[in-house]
């Protein structure tokens, strides 16, 4: 049997240089507890996304927030790939969209800027004692239709938010997936 | 005109409606830096933050080239920037952020993931007291050629990093741009039933 603390331990990054605590603690679990994330905390993590920098300050992002047991939550769950079934236990699911076009025309930095905004949101989430797990595996057309998302908004990522759950009672499939060290490339930069 | 850092901060610093971490409250993207050397431990921390960013299927589709102010490569990067971005010559380091194209079937998250990695890097830098400003407008083919960028690396962003500059002796035109507030949208979120 494995405990949640053992998972947290194995997920600690093997660092080559020091990091702020929130980045040291961050990882994307597949086991969430039933605890609800409060409205104030949801407001904070959305606010973190709001202050992200973006190309020409276009802020090409939009977020749909859904809480567990709501109708929209069920709709989003239906759109997820089978391997993301664990997301049903998350407190909230947030659909992050990029805006491909605005009054300035096409935006080639839309996906990139959404990535930044989501990372701000994820870091804020972690700092509040919750975890976040981003998913790209979902049926985008289906999400767009079932949530009646506006035409120029592209659902690009679904983020599961919540408190980390109890691994001792979790599905073996999830334990096997999460009971692994973080793998990272050693070299991602060079001085020129 | 004798503008102080305090005056700039008053205009440019975020005014969040809900509490957010100090790095986000402090962050904005200046065009004016102190040309002061950043110690190597801090530089290592900044890239370490990017290294541990999450990515789709853990592809880690990012790579960074960086150069110190004063080096030849620094001048080369400056030469690839639009006139509008030449303020970057006061930065302590310039970082060229590249994505690596990788697909899972038809799916691709390399732009999104590079954004996540850069945001981690930017917030780590902010924590250490360094400001950053990202630039998307530069001559990519010239940059690839001049810096001999690897074929698999696609330069997508140049990030100027350094301590906030002294605003007292700043060029008037640049100052005018620095005094421009960066308002944020309110209509970017919907709570669903």
Boltz contact constraints between the chains, C-beta under 6 A:
constraints:
  - contact:
      token1: [A, 13]
      token2: [B, 52]
      max_distance: 6.0
  - contact:
      token1: [A, 16]
      token2: [B, 48]
      max_distance: 6.0
  - contact:
      token1: [A, 17]
      token2: [B, 44]
      max_distance: 6.0
  - contact:
      token1: [A, 17]
      token2: [B, 45]
      max_distance: 6.0
  - contact:
      token1: [A, 17]
      token2: [B, 48]
      max_distance: 6.0
  - contact:
      token1: [A, 18]
      token2: [B, 45]
      max_distance: 6.0
  - contact:
      token1: [A, 19]
      token2: [B, 48]
      max_distance: 6.0
  - contact:
      token1: [A, 19]
      token2: [B, 49]
      max_distance: 6.0
  - contact:
      token1: [A, 20]
      token2: [B, 127]
      max_distance: 6.0
  - contact:
      token1: [A, 23]
      token2: [B, 49]
      max_distance: 6.0
  - contact:
      token1: [A, 28]
      token2: [B, 54]
      max_distance: 6.0
  - contact:
      token1: [A, 43]
      token2: [B, 18]
      max_distance: 6.0
  - contact:
      token1: [A, 44]
      token2: [B, 18]
      max_distance: 6.0
  - contact:
      token1: [A, 44]
      token2: [B, 19]
      max_distance: 6.0
  - contact:
      token1: [A, 44]
      token2: [B, 20]
      max_distance: 6.0
  - contact:
      token1: [A, 46]
      token2: [B, 189]
      max_distance: 6.0
  - contact:
      token1: [A, 47]
      token2: [B, 16]
      max_distance: 6.0
  - contact:
      token1: [A, 47]
      token2: [B, 18]
      max_distance: 6.0
  - contact:
      token1: [A, 47]
      token2: [B, 20]
      max_distance: 6.0
  - contact:
      token1: [A, 48]
      token2: [B, 20]
      max_distance: 6.0
  - contact:
      token1: [A, 48]
      token2: [B, 24]
      max_distance: 6.0
  - contact:
      token1: [A, 50]
      token2: [B, 184]
      max_distance: 6.0
  - contact:
      token1: [A, 51]
      token2: [B, 14]
      max_distance: 6.0
  - contact:
      token1: [A, 51]
      token2: [B, 24]
      max_distance: 6.0
  - contact:
      token1: [A, 53]
      token2: [B, 29]
      max_distance: 6.0
  - contact:
      token1: [A, 55]
      token2: [B, 136]
      max_distance: 6.0
  - contact:
      token1: [A, 57]
      token2: [B, 182]
      max_distance: 6.0
  - contact:
      token1: [A, 59]
      token2: [B, 185]
      max_distance: 6.0
  - contact:
      token1: [A, 62]
      token2: [B, 188]
      max_distance: 6.0
  - contact:
      token1: [A, 63]
      token2: [B, 189]
      max_distance: 6.0
  - contact:
      token1: [A, 64]
      token2: [B, 190]
      max_distance: 6.0
  - contact:
      token1: [A, 64]
      token2: [B, 192]
      max_distance: 6.0
  - contact:
      token1: [A, 65]
      token2: [B, 191]
      max_distance: 6.0
  - contact:
      token1: [A, 66]
      token2: [B, 192]
      max_distance: 6.0
  - contact:
      token1: [A, 70]
      token2: [B, 193]
      max_distance: 6.0
  - contact:
      token1: [A, 71]
      token2: [B, 193]
      max_distance: 6.0
  - contact:
      token1: [A, 72]
      token2: [B, 192]
      max_distance: 6.0
  - contact:
      token1: [A, 109]
      token2: [B, 136]
      max_distance: 6.0
  - contact:
      token1: [A, 111]
      token2: [B, 111]
      max_distance: 6.0
  - contact:
      token1: [A, 111]
      token2: [B, 112]
      max_distance: 6.0
  - contact:
      token1: [A, 112]
      token2: [B, 111]
      max_distance: 6.0
  - contact:
      token1: [A, 112]
      token2: [B, 115]
      max_distance: 6.0
  - contact:
      token1: [A, 115]
      token2: [B, 112]
      max_distance: 6.0
  - contact:
      token1: [A, 115]
      token2: [B, 115]
      max_distance: 6.0
  - contact:
      token1: [A, 115]
      token2: [B, 116]
      max_distance: 6.0
  - contact:
      token1: [A, 116]
      token2: [B, 115]
      max_distance: 6.0
  - contact:
      token1: [A, 116]
      token2: [B, 119]
      max_distance: 6.0
  - contact:
      token1: [A, 119]
      token2: [B, 116]
      max_distance: 6.0
  - contact:
      token1: [A, 119]
      token2: [B, 119]
      max_distance: 6.0
  - contact:
      token1: [A, 120]
      token2: [B, 119]
      max_distance: 6.0
  - contact:
      token1: [A, 124]
      token2: [B, 20]
      max_distance: 6.0
  - contact:
      token1: [A, 127]
      token2: [B, 21]
      max_distance: 6.0
  - contact:
      token1: [A, 136]
      token2: [B, 56]
      max_distance: 6.0
  - contact:
      token1: [A, 136]
      token2: [B, 107]
      max_distance: 6.0
  - contact:
      token1: [A, 136]
      token2: [B, 109]
      max_distance: 6.0
  - contact:
      token1: [A, 184]
      token2: [B, 51]
      max_distance: 6.0
  - contact:
      token1: [A, 185]
      token2: [B, 60]
      max_distance: 6.0
  - contact:
      token1: [A, 188]
      token2: [B, 51]
      max_distance: 6.0
  - contact:
      token1: [A, 188]
      token2: [B, 63]
      max_distance: 6.0
  - contact:
      token1: [A, 189]
      token2: [B, 47]
      max_distance: 6.0
  - contact:
      token1: [A, 189]
      token2: [B, 64]
      max_distance: 6.0
  - contact:
      token1: [A, 190]
      token2: [B, 65]
      max_distance: 6.0
  - contact:
      token1: [A, 191]
      token2: [B, 66]
      max_distance: 6.0
  - contact:
      token1: [A, 192]
      token2: [B, 65]
      max_distance: 6.0
  - contact:
      token1: [A, 192]
      token2: [B, 67]
      max_distance: 6.0
  - contact:
      token1: [A, 192]
      token2: [B, 73]
      max_distance: 6.0
  - contact:
      token1: [A, 192]
      token2: [B, 147]
      max_distance: 6.0
